[in-house]
Amino acid sequence: MRIDRKIRLALVVLFILLCGLVFIGTRPPAADQPLTPDGYQVTAGQDGPVLAFRAAALSLSSAATSPATGWRMHALPVLDLLKAAQAARVDPPTVWARFRFDRGRLGPRPIALYGTLFRDDFILYLNGAELYRSRGDRREPSFAWNQPLFLWLPPAMLRPGVNEITVRIETVSPQRLGIGPVRIGSDRDIRSAFNGDYFFSRIAPQIISGYVLILTIGALFFWLKRPRDRIFIWLSLVGLIFLLRNLLYFAVEPPFAPHTFWVLVTDSSFVLHAFLFAFAACYFDLPRQRTLQILLIVCCIGFVALRHTLNALGVSELPAFLLTTPVTFTMLVLMFRACRRRSAFHTWLMLAAIIGIVLFAYHDLVLAFDIGH
């Protein structure tokens, strides 16, 4: 199987593009100042102080109004509250978060709020009055968690001294319930932070997905003209699964039942893993390609089955993801040997791009399971 040099270079560019933007996550900056009793640290913005909340008072309750009891301080971000809510028999799984701040600390300028993540649907109150909700109809779930929130805080709703923001968060996902860091400060400072994170969380995935869609269609046409070059059908499959996997980053409403969507998206991570390395087996012309590809698909089925088994038992599904590590390491070794046997710039570049994708995938895994928190 021969692949034109221009096509090889185009494929390399694609994979560099994939690993360059889509899997970039954001972490709150390391705290270098002590937290106040209300859970925030005061940082310096361009227009004045910014209150960066690293902790919040949380209460597991499905009450329609802010609970009077049950509040406990918890470090942010926290995404693992679903099991705690289920154990407390909170139905639907819901958590209230409370943020208190002194308006006097922020000076006379107009102020705004930036929330990096509320998972999933939420209603935000300022001093007891509803200010924002992620969906208008409670019967229609939305993917509010993947949309960073920017809110201008109306002066008429603010008090001269201590103000209180409460958020009621209800999950539609079978996996997560939680909240990320919150910042309050001058409109300009908060808007700047929001715009930067919004690009990486929404705009960048849409741009890359558009390129991937074009390349997927092109690869299908190449395969129809050259059916013996199986690399193109594998590339098309990688593109299709990649599009499904990343739809969650910018879809506002689930295209079908939320639970089904989450199951498919999560399982697609294993399918993408198998198809990516099946494509690599063709690209690097590894020995026993078909055997490798069959083994990759068998492993994928096994990992998916294990994930569902762990879910049914009510335990963490993390082991199913970690078991992909030996397969990943083995394939990287085989690709490295192939590069040494037939050393060429485009093969080493492709290997570097795939390693980049793998590293970003593990970075995504660390964020998804709050490893290290």
N, C-alpha and C positions, 0 to 999 in steps of 0.2 A: 504494500500500500504506500503510494507516494502522495505527498501533500506539497503543493507549491509553496515556495519560500514566502511569497507575499501573504498567503493564507496563514501560514504559521505565525508570521509577525502580527497579523491582525488578531489572531487568537491570543497571543501574548498580551497585546494591548488591552484586549477585553478583560483578561483575568487580573491585570494590574489595576484596571478601572474598578473591578468588583471589590478587590481587597483594599482599595484606596479610600472609599467613601462610605459604603453601605453599612459596614459593621463598626463604624466609629461610634463609640458610646461616650457618654459624659459622666464624670464623677464630680461631686462637689469638691472645691478646693480644700486642702487640709486646713483644719482650724489652727490658727496661730494666736488666737486670743481666747481668754476664758469665756465660757458661756454665762449669760445672765440666768437668774432663777426661772425666767420664762423660756429658756432654751435657745436664745439667739446670741450671736456674737456681732459686734459692731465693726464693720469694715469701711474703708474709705472708698467712696465712689468719686467720679469726676465732678458731680454736682452737690455732693454732701455725703453724709453717712448712709450706709446700707445695712439693714438688719438681716443677717443671714441665719435663718432658723436651722439649727442642727438637731433639734429635739422639739417634740410637741407633746401636749397632754392628749392621750388617746382614751376612748371609752368604747367598748364593744356593746353596741345597742342598736336595735332597729327602730328606736323611737322616732317619731316624726319631728320632734323638737329636741333641742339640745338637752342631754341627760343632766340631771342634778348631781348624780354620784357616779362612781366607777372610773374616775379620771386617774390616769397614771402617766408620768413622763416616760417617753420612749425616744431613743435616738433615731434620727432620720438619715437615709431612707429606710423604710421597713416595708417589705412586700410579702411577708410570710404570715399574715394575720388570718388567712382563710381557715386553717385548722383550728386556731384558737376560737374563732367565731362559731365554727361548727360545734366545737366541744362545749361552748357556752350556750349552745342551742339558740343562737341568734339567727332568725330566719325572716327574710333573706340575709345572708352574711353581710353585715354592715359594721362600719366603724366610724365614730365621730372623732375629728381632730380639732384641737383648739390652739389658737395662737394669740397671745396677748402682747401688746407693744405700747410704748408711750409715744404719743404723737409729737411731744415736745422734743424728742431726740432727733427728729428728722428735719427740723427747720421749717421755714415758711413755704417752701416750694411745693407744688402739687406732687402727690406721691402715688405710687402704683404697686401692684403685687405681681410677682412672677412665681408660678408653681410649676416645677419641672414635671411632675407626674402625680395624677390622682387615678387610682386603679380600682374600679372602672368608672361607673357613672356617679356623678356627684352634684351636690347643691352647696353653694357657698353663701354664708351669711356674714354680714358686717354689723356688729352690735345688735344682733338679733333680727335684723331685717334681711330678707333674701336679696342677694345682689347678682347671682349668676347660677344657672343650672346647665348641665351638659346636654340635657335632652328635655324637650317639651312634653312628650307623651311617655309616661312611665311604662307603657306596654312595648315601646320600641327601644331596644337597647342600642347603645352607640359605643364606639371605641374611643372614649374620651381620654384613655390613659396615654395614647400616642400623640396627643396634641398638647404641647406646652401651653399654659394659661397665662395670658397677660391681662390684667384688669386695672384700670384707672380707679382709684378710690375716691368717690365723690366727697368733696369737703362738707356738704350738708349732712352726710351720714357719719362724719368723724366727730369725736369728742376732743376737747382740749387736752385731757390727760390720757388715761389708759383706755385703749380700744381692744375689742375682742373680735377675732375672726374665727368662725367655726365652719367646719366642712363635714357634711354627711356623705360618706362614700359607700356605695353598694356595688357588689361585684356581679358581673354577668359571665365571668370566666370561671371555668372549673379548676383553675390553678392558682390565681393570685388575688389578694386583697391587700391594699396598702397605699402608701403615700410617699412621695419624694420630698426633697428639700424645698423650702419656700423662702423667697427674698422679698423684702419690702424696702423701698427707698424712693429717691426722686424719679419722676417719670422718665427722664432721659437715661439714667443709669439702668433702670429696670428694663426699659424698652430695648436698650442695646444688648443686654444679656439675653433677653427673650429672642431677639432677631437672630443672634448667632446660633443658639440651640435649636431654633425652629428650622433653620436651614438644614442642619444635620439630621434632625429627627423626621422631617417631612419632605423638604424640597429635594435633598440629595437622593434619597431612595427613589423618588419619582423620576428624577433625571436618569439615574442608572437603570431603573426598570424599563424606561423608554428605549435606551440603547440596547438593553438585553433583548427586548421584544423584537427590535429590528434585526439583530443578529440571529435570533432564533428562527425568524421567518427566512432569512437568507440561508441559514444552514440547512433548513428543510429543502429549499430549492436545489442547493448543491447536492444533497443526498439523492434527490429524485433524478438528477442528471448523472450522478456517479454513485450508484447504490453499493458498489463494492467498497467505497471509502466509508466504512462504518463510523469513522470519527465524527462525521457530520450528524448522524442520527443521535449519537451520544451527546454531542454538543447541544442539539435541539432539546433533548430531554433535560439536560442540566439547566438550560434557559427556562423551560416551562416550570420546572420545580422551583427554580430560583424566584420566578415571578410570584408563584403561590406563597412561597416562604416569606417574601418581603411585602406582600399585600397588607399584612397587619400593621406595617409601619405608617401607612398613610390612608388606609380605608377608614372612612368616617362611620359607616354603618356596615355590619357584617353582611356579606352577600347572601348568606342563608343562616340557619339556626346557629346562634353563637357557640353553643357547646360543640356542635359538629365542626364549625369552622376552626375552633381552637384545637380540636383533636387532629384535624387534617394538617393544620399549620405545624403543630408540634411533631407529628409523625413525618412531615416532609423534611425535617432536619436530617433524619436518618436516610431518607431516600436521596436527598441532595448529596450527602456524604458518599453514598454508594455510586451514584451516577458521576460525580466529579472524578473519583478515582478510576471508574470504568473508562471515562474519557481519557484520563491520563495514561491508562494502559495502552490505548491506541496511539496517543500523541507521542509517547516515548518508545513505542514499538516494543513493549515488554514481552519477554518469553511467555508462552502459554496464555495469551490474552483472554481467550474465551473461558478458560478455567478460572482465571482471576476474576473475570466479570461475573461468572456464575457464583463464585464464592462470596463476592461483595454483595450480591443480591440476597443470597442466603443469610449472610450476617445481618443485612438490613432487616429482613423479615424477623429474625431472632431478636434484634434490639427492639423493634416495635412491639413484638409480643411480650417481651420482658417489661417494657414501659407500662403496657396496659395491665399486666399482672401486678406490678408494684402499685399502680393506682388503685386496683381493685382491693388490694390488701391495706390500703390507707397509709402507705409509707412513701418516702421520697423516691422520685423517679430518677434521681441523679445517677445511681449506679448504671442505669441503662445507657446514659450518655457517656459516662466515664469508660465503659467497656469498648467504645469506639477507638480508644487511644491505641491499643495494640495494633489494630488494623491500620490506623493512620500512620503509626511509626513504621510498620512493615512496608507500606506503599511508598513512603518517603525514602526509605532505604533503597528500594528497587528502582525508584526514579533517579536517585543519586548515582547508583551504579550504571544505569543506562546513560546518564550524562557523561560519566567518565569513559565509557566504552566509545561513544560517538560524540565527542566534545564539539559543541557548536554554541555560538552565542545565544541563539533563540531557545535552545533546550535549557541552558542554565537560567535564562531569564524566565522561562515558564516555570521552572522548578522554584525559583525565588517567589514568583507570583502565587503559586499554590501554597507555599509555606506561609506567605502573608495571609492568605485566606484562612488557613488552618489556625494561625495565631489569633486572628480576629474572631474566629468562631469560638475559640476557647475564652477569649475576652468576653464575648457575648454570654457564654455559659456562666462565667463568674458573676456577671451582673444579674443574670436571670435567677440564679440560686442564692444570691447574696453571700457567696463564699468569702470568708474572711470577716464577716460581720457577726 
